Amino acid sequence: MLKTLLQAAAISALISMPALAQQDHITLGMVLEPPNLDPTGGAAAAIDEIVYANIFEGLTRAAPDGSTIPGLAESWDIEEGGKTYVFHLHKGVKFHDGSDFDAQDVIFSLDRARAADSTNAQKWLFEGIEKIEAVDPQTVRITLKAPDGAFPFKMAWGDAVMVDEASIKDIATHPVGTGPFQFGEWRQGDQISLTAFDGYWGPKPALKSATFRFIGDPTAAFSAMMAGDIDAFPIYPAAETLAQLQSDPRFKVLVGTTEGETILAMNNAKAPLDDKRLREAISHAINRQDIIDGAMFGYGTPIGTHFAPHNPDYTDLTSKSQFDPELAQKLIAETGLKDINLRLALPPTPYARRGGEIIAAELRAVGIQTQTINMEWAQWLEQVYKNADYDLTIISHVEPMDIGNYARDDYYFNYHNQAFKDLMTKLDATVDPAERSMLLKQAQEIIADDYVNAYLFQLPKTGVAKAEIEGLWENAPMPANDLTNVRWTN
């Protein structure tokens, strides 16, 4: 009888062993489903939130603290005062299809990104490149048209990752990169899965697989966390439930910063918004704290220009557009405009939908009527971002150091200011940190004084994870869910 019991106990222990083993899979929640998986051909941050540092890598990469560190280039030399950069590539790097990564892949990737017919959303990153040469298979020399102290940082963007020419035709649906994870499966409308890449050149991740599930509804996101269906929601959409989750020992709440300047964007070239006085009136009609409290439940930092408050070069310009409904009404009267009615396009993010209701009410209070148009993400990207068919919209710009977008003639703000463009050209050619800081502060002043957009708040990174998970980014210097250092502690 004792022998039988011992045998039963041993069998039971063997059966239960897998449950006691180290967990190596994670399921993450995301609000938005990406329109495709090509970070070099689309503007949606949801693309990078899946592929950055996981599937794709660049010559350099962003560290969790926002600094620029080596990526596929183990080091680089700066020559001619910042006009030439020589990148030394890691050896033994392979793409997920088994092909070797070398200098020719760098040339292909960067030439593709800067080509005349490129659909890269951030082509300005590559405009300064004059010539790319392969010194040898592991060394690339990039010569710029003018010195650029920010070039290593530009190469850390998701738009500048290295891609595989052999599989480029399928990159949107079956991406092939050099990262620690390879693409698994995409169930449209539901989830995307990744698996660890056995041939990865760098330190192997603790995770063997990951699933990204798309849950846009805040109530559904909360329910999924409480039920244990989601292990972590790095950008959690239901801020109203954070206190409840924080008091639950099963979870931990991560509150950090993002690069996301949340703005009420205005179509500057379209009447009546081509009148600066109206744009200024709109800026003064909005109470930022109302938006932060009502749409973000108190999370968020007020901003007065398109620049992140945690950046050392940030200038607090919120006083230029302080809440002043009487001034707003006075400015509207000066324009002579009557019966102002503007289309307010809202993407599906909770901050936009909730914030849109508050902004519509505050604009109505000063005599501006709005027609709210709720859009799905793909529709917003096509109609608003690509075709600039809108009057007003609410969006968070999560790309780092993206104030240069205001110098782009083709950008959906339709803002055209030659003095600002000249300033950006000068910034690109400046290497000295002190001078760059001065120029960046001037740039912030120009767009604040022109009331290009109404600047609302810096999007916080409020994430939720099971208590046993560590290694998730607390801050978001890039739109990314970098899984390279994520692990379970139990």
C-alpha positions in Angstrom: 0.0 0.0 0.0 2.8 2.4 0.9 4.6 1.6 -2.4 1.4 2.3 -4.3 1.0 5.7 -2.6 4.7 6.6 -3.3 4.3 5.6 -6.9 1.1 7.7 -7.1 2.9 10.7 -5.5 5.8 10.4 -8.0 3.4 10.2 -10.9 1.5 13.2 -9.6 4.8 15.2 -9.2 5.8 14.4 -12.7 2.4 15.5 -14.1 2.6 18.8 -12.2 6.2 19.6 -13.1 5.4 21.6 -16.2 3.1 23.9 -14.1 6.1 24.5 -11.8 8.5 25.2 -14.6 9.6 28.7 -15.4 7.0 30.5 -17.5 8.3 31.5 -20.9 5.2 32.9 -22.7 3.6 36.3 -22.3 0.3 37.7 -23.5 0.2 41.5 -23.9 -2.8 43.8 -24.5 -2.8 46.6 -27.1 -5.5 49.1 -27.8 -4.9 49.4 -31.6 -4.3 46.7 -34.2 -1.5 47.7 -36.6 -2.6 48.2 -40.3 0.5 46.2 -41.3 3.8 45.1 -39.9 6.2 47.2 -42.0 7.7 49.9 -39.7 9.5 51.4 -42.7 6.3 51.9 -44.6 3.6 53.0 -42.2 3.1 55.8 -39.6 1.0 53.8 -37.1 2.8 53.5 -33.7 1.0 50.1 -33.2 3.5 48.7 -35.8 6.5 49.6 -33.7 4.8 48.4 -30.5 5.0 44.9 -31.9 8.1 44.8 -34.1 10.6 47.3 -32.6 13.6 45.5 -31.0 11.6 42.2 -31.2 11.4 41.4 -34.9 13.4 44.3 -36.4 16.6 46.0 -35.3 18.5 49.1 -36.5 22.1 50.1 -36.6 21.4 51.8 -33.2 18.5 51.5 -30.8 16.8 53.3 -28.0 17.5 52.2 -24.4 14.8 52.3 -21.8 16.2 55.6 -20.5 16.0 57.2 -24.0 19.7 57.1 -24.7 21.0 55.9 -28.0 23.0 52.6 -27.7 24.5 50.2 -30.2 22.2 47.9 -32.2 23.3 45.9 -35.2 26.4 48.2 -35.2 28.6 47.4 -32.3 30.3 50.8 -32.5 30.7 53.8 -34.8 33.3 56.4 -35.6 32.4 60.0 -36.2 34.6 61.8 -38.8 34.7 65.2 -40.4 33.0 66.9 -37.5 29.8 64.8 -37.8 29.6 64.6 -41.6 30.7 61.0 -41.9 29.8 58.0 -39.8 31.5 54.7 -40.0 29.4 51.8 -38.5 31.1 48.6 -37.5 28.6 45.7 -37.7 28.3 42.8 -35.4 29.5 39.5 -36.9 27.3 36.4 -37.2 24.0 38.2 -37.5 21.4 36.4 -39.5 17.9 37.2 -40.7 15.0 35.0 -39.7 15.1 33.3 -43.1 18.7 32.2 -42.5 20.5 34.7 -44.7 23.5 36.6 -43.4 23.2 40.3 -42.5 26.0 42.5 -43.8 26.9 45.9 -45.2 24.9 45.3 -48.4 21.7 45.0 -46.3 22.4 48.3 -44.7 22.8 49.9 -48.1 19.6 48.3 -49.4 17.6 49.3 -46.2 18.6 52.9 -46.2 18.4 53.4 -50.0 14.9 51.9 -49.9 13.9 54.2 -47.1 15.2 57.4 -48.8 14.1 56.5 -52.4 11.8 58.9 -54.2 9.0 56.3 -54.2 9.5 55.3 -50.6 6.4 55.2 -48.4 8.5 55.6 -45.2 6.6 57.9 -42.9 9.7 59.6 -41.7 11.7 60.2 -44.8 13.3 63.3 -43.3 15.4 60.9 -41.2 17.4 60.0 -44.3 17.3 63.3 -46.2 20.8 64.2 -45.0 22.4 61.1 -46.5 24.6 61.8 -49.5 26.4 58.4 -50.0 26.5 54.9 -48.4 29.4 52.7 -49.0 30.4 49.2 -47.9 34.0 49.4 -46.8 33.9 45.6 -46.2 31.1 43.2 -45.3 31.1 44.3 -41.6 31.8 48.1 -42.1 29.6 50.8 -43.6 30.6 54.4 -44.3 27.7 56.9 -44.5 28.6 60.4 -45.8 26.1 63.2 -45.1 25.5 66.4 -47.0 26.2 68.3 -43.8 27.3 67.5 -40.2 24.5 66.0 -38.1 25.1 65.3 -34.5 21.7 63.5 -34.2 22.4 60.9 -36.9 23.0 58.0 -34.5 19.7 58.9 -32.8 17.9 59.0 -36.2 19.2 55.5 -37.0 17.5 54.3 -33.7 14.0 55.0 -35.0 11.7 52.1 -36.0 11.5 53.7 -39.5 15.3 53.1 -39.9 15.4 49.3 -39.1 17.3 46.9 -41.3 15.2 44.8 -43.6 15.8 41.7 -45.8 15.7 42.3 -49.5 14.9 38.7 -50.3 11.6 38.8 -48.3 10.7 42.5 -48.7 7.6 41.9 -50.8 5.9 40.2 -47.9 7.2 42.6 -45.1 3.7 44.0 -44.4 2.2 40.6 -43.5 5.1 38.3 -42.8 8.1 40.5 -41.6 11.6 39.0 -41.6 14.2 40.8 -39.4 17.3 40.1 -37.3 15.7 40.4 -33.9 15.3 37.9 -31.0 11.7 37.0 -32.1 10.3 36.0 -35.4 6.9 36.4 -36.7 4.4 33.6 -35.9 0.8 34.2 -36.9 -1.6 37.1 -37.4 -5.3 36.5 -36.6 -6.8 39.6 -38.1 -8.9 41.5 -35.6 -7.7 39.4 -32.7 -3.9 38.8 -32.1 -0.4 38.5 -33.4 2.1 35.9 -32.1 5.9 35.8 -32.1 8.3 33.0 -31.3 11.9 33.2 -30.1 14.5 33.0 -33.0 17.0 30.2 -32.2 19.6 31.8 -34.5 19.6 35.2 -32.8 23.1 36.8 -32.7 22.7 38.4 -29.3 21.7 37.4 -25.7 18.8 35.0 -25.9 15.5 36.3 -24.4 14.0 34.5 -21.4 10.6 34.3 -23.3 10.0 31.7 -25.9 6.9 33.2 -27.3 4.6 36.2 -27.0 1.1 37.1 -28.1 -0.2 40.6 -28.7 -4.0 40.8 -28.3 -6.0 43.8 -29.5 -8.6 45.1 -27.0 -9.7 48.6 -27.7 -12.6 48.9 -25.2 -11.5 50.1 -21.8 -14.1 47.9 -20.0 -13.0 44.8 -21.9 -9.3 45.6 -21.1 -10.1 45.7 -17.4 -12.1 42.5 -17.5 -9.3 40.7 -19.4 -6.7 41.8 -16.8 -9.0 40.7 -13.9 -9.7 37.4 -15.5 -6.0 36.7 -16.1 -6.4 36.5 -19.9 -3.8 39.3 -20.3 -0.4 39.2 -18.5 0.4 42.8 -19.1 -1.1 45.8 -20.8 1.9 48.2 -21.3 -0.3 51.1 -22.3 -3.5 50.5 -20.3 -6.6 52.3 -21.7 -8.8 52.3 -18.6 -7.1 54.8 -16.3 -10.2 54.9 -14.1 -9.5 51.4 -12.8 -5.8 51.8 -12.1 -6.4 52.5 -8.4 -8.3 49.2 -8.1 -5.6 47.3 -9.9 -2.9 48.9 -7.8 -4.6 47.7 -4.6 -4.7 44.1 -5.9 -1.6 42.1 -5.0 -1.8 40.2 -8.3 -0.8 43.2 -10.3 1.6 46.1 -10.4 1.0 49.5 -12.0 3.8 51.1 -14.0 3.5 54.9 -14.4 6.1 56.5 -16.6 6.4 58.9 -19.5 6.1 58.6 -23.3 7.2 60.8 -26.2 3.5 61.3 -26.9 2.5 65.0 -27.3 -1.3 64.9 -27.3 -2.6 67.7 -29.4 -5.8 69.1 -30.9 -4.3 69.2 -34.4 -5.7 71.9 -36.8 -5.6 72.0 -40.6 -3.7 75.3 -40.9 -4.3 75.6 -44.7 -8.0 75.1 -44.6 -10.4 78.1 -44.0 -11.3 79.2 -41.4 -8.3 77.7 -39.6 -5.9 79.5 -41.9 -6.7 82.5 -39.7 -4.2 82.4 -36.8 -6.6 84.4 -34.6 -9.1 81.5 -34.7 -6.4 78.9 -33.9 -5.4 81.1 -31.0 -9.0 81.4 -29.9 -9.4 77.6 -29.9 -6.2 77.2 -27.8 -7.6 79.6 -25.2 -11.0 78.0 -25.2 -9.7 74.7 -23.9 -8.9 73.9 -20.3 -6.0 71.4 -20.3 -6.7 70.2 -16.8 -10.3 69.4 -17.8 -8.9 67.1 -20.5 -6.4 65.5 -18.2 -9.0 64.9 -15.5 -11.8 63.9 -17.7 -10.1 61.8 -20.3 -7.0 60.6 -18.4 -8.3 60.5 -14.8 -5.6 62.9 -13.7 -2.7 61.3 -15.5 -0.8 63.5 -17.9 1.5 66.6 -17.9 0.2 69.9 -19.5 2.2 71.1 -22.5 2.2 74.4 -24.4 4.2 73.3 -27.5 5.2 70.1 -29.3 8.0 68.9 -27.1 8.3 66.4 -24.3 8.5 67.9 -20.8 11.1 65.3 -19.7 13.5 66.5 -22.4 16.2 68.7 -21.0 15.6 71.2 -23.8 11.9 71.6 -23.0 10.5 75.1 -22.5 7.2 75.5 -20.6 5.1 77.7 -22.9 1.7 76.7 -21.4 1.1 80.4 -20.4 0.9 81.4 -24.1 -2.3 79.4 -24.4 -3.8 79.4 -20.9 -7.5 78.8 -20.5 -9.2 82.1 -21.1 -12.7 81.9 -22.7 -13.2 85.6 -22.7 -10.0 86.1 -24.7 -11.2 83.3 -27.1 -14.5 85.1 -27.7 -12.7 88.4 -28.3 -10.4 86.8 -30.9 -13.3 85.2 -32.7 -15.0 88.6 -32.8 -11.9 90.1 -34.4 -12.0 87.5 -37.2 -15.5 88.5 -38.2 -16.4 84.9 -38.6 -20.0 83.8 -38.0 -21.5 80.4 -37.5 -18.2 78.6 -37.2 -18.7 74.8 -37.6 -15.7 72.5 -37.7 -15.3 68.8 -38.2 -13.7 67.0 -35.3 -12.2 63.7 -36.4 -11.6 61.3 -33.5 -9.5 58.1 -33.7 -10.7 55.2 -31.5 -8.3 55.7 -28.6 -10.0 56.4 -25.3 -8.1 59.7 -24.7 -9.4 61.0 -28.1 -13.0 59.9 -27.7 -13.3 61.1 -24.1 -11.2 64.3 -24.8 -13.3 65.0 -27.8 -16.5 65.3 -25.8 -14.9 67.8 -23.4 -13.3 69.9 -26.2 -16.5 70.0 -28.2 -18.4 71.4 -25.1 -15.6 74.0 -24.4 -15.6 75.2 -28.0 -19.3 75.4 -28.0 -19.1 77.6 -24.9 -17.2 80.2 -27.0 -19.4 80.0 -30.0 -17.6 77.3 -32.1 -19.8 74.3 -33.2 -18.2 71.0 -34.0 -19.3 67.9 -35.9 -17.8 64.9 -34.2 -16.8 62.1 -36.6 -15.7 58.9 -34.8 -13.2 56.9 -37.0 -11.6 53.5 -36.9 -7.8 53.6 -36.9 -7.3 52.6 -40.6 -9.8 55.3 -41.6 -8.1 58.0 -39.5 -4.7 57.1 -41.0 -6.0 57.3 -44.6 -8.4 60.3 -44.3 -6.7 62.5 -41.7 -3.0 61.6 -41.6 -2.5 60.8 -45.3 -5.0 63.0 -47.1 -5.4 65.8 -44.6 -9.2 65.7 -45.0 -10.2 67.1 -41.6 -10.6 70.4 -39.6 -9.7 69.2 -36.1 -8.4 66.0 -34.6 -7.0 64.7 -31.3 -3.9 62.5 -31.5 -0.8 61.6 -29.5 2.4 62.0 -31.5 4.6 59.3 -29.9 7.6 59.6 -32.2 10.7 61.0 -30.3 12.0 64.5 -31.1 9.5 64.9 -33.9 9.2 68.7 -33.9 10.8 68.6 -37.3 7.5 67.5 -38.8 6.4 71.1 -38.6 8.9 71.8 -41.4 7.3 69.3 -43.8 5.1 70.7 -46.5 3.4 67.4 -47.0 2.5 66.9 -43.3 -1.2 66.8 -42.3 -1.0 70.0 -40.2 -0.5 72.0 -43.5 1.7 74.4 -41.7 4.1 76.5 -43.9 6.7 78.7 -42.2 10.0 79.3 -44.0 11.6 80.7 -40.9 10.8 77.5 -39.1 12.2 75.4 -42.0 15.4 77.4 -42.0 15.7 76.8 -38.3 15.4 73.1 -38.7 18.0 73.1 -41.5 20.3 74.9 -39.2 19.6 72.4 -36.4 20.4 69.5 -38.6 23.8 70.9 -39.4 24.6 71.7 -35.7 26.7 69.4 -33.6 27.4 71.5 -30.5 24.9 70.4 -27.8 24.5 74.0 -26.3 23.7 75.5 -29.7 21.3 72.6 -30.6 19.5 73.3 -27.3 19.1 76.9 -28.1 17.7 76.1 -31.6 15.2 73.6 -30.2 13.9 76.2 -27.7 13.5 78.7 -30.5 11.6 76.1 -32.6 9.2 75.5 -29.6 8.5 79.2 -29.4 7.7 79.6 -33.1 5.0 77.0 -33.2 3.6 78.1 -29.9 3.4 81.7 -31.1 1.8 80.6 -34.4 -0.8 78.4 -32.5 -0.3 75.7 -35.1 -2.1 73.3 -32.9 -3.7 73.3 -29.5 -1.2 71.6 -27.2 -3.0 69.5 -24.5 -0.8 67.1 -22.5 2.1 64.7 -22.6 0.7 61.2 -22.8 1.7 59.2 -19.7 2.6 55.5 -19.9 0.3 53.9 -17.5 0.8 50.1 -17.7 -0.5 47.2 -15.8 1.3 43.8 -15.4 1.0 40.7 -13.3 3.3 41.1 -10.3 5.6 38.3 -11.4 6.6 40.0 -14.6 9.7 42.2 -14.8 11.7 43.9 -17.6 8.9 45.9 -19.2 9.7 49.4 -20.1 8.3 51.9 -17.6 9.0 54.8 -19.9 8.5 54.8 -23.6 11.3 56.6 -25.4 10.1 54.9 -28.6 6.7 53.4 -29.3 7.8 49.8 -28.4 7.0 46.8 -26.3 10.6 45.6 -26.1 10.6 42.0 -24.9 14.3 41.4 -24.9 14.6 41.6 -21.1 11.1 40.6 -20.0 10.9 37.6 -17.8 8.7 35.9 -15.2 10.2 35.8 -11.7 8.1 32.9 -10.4 
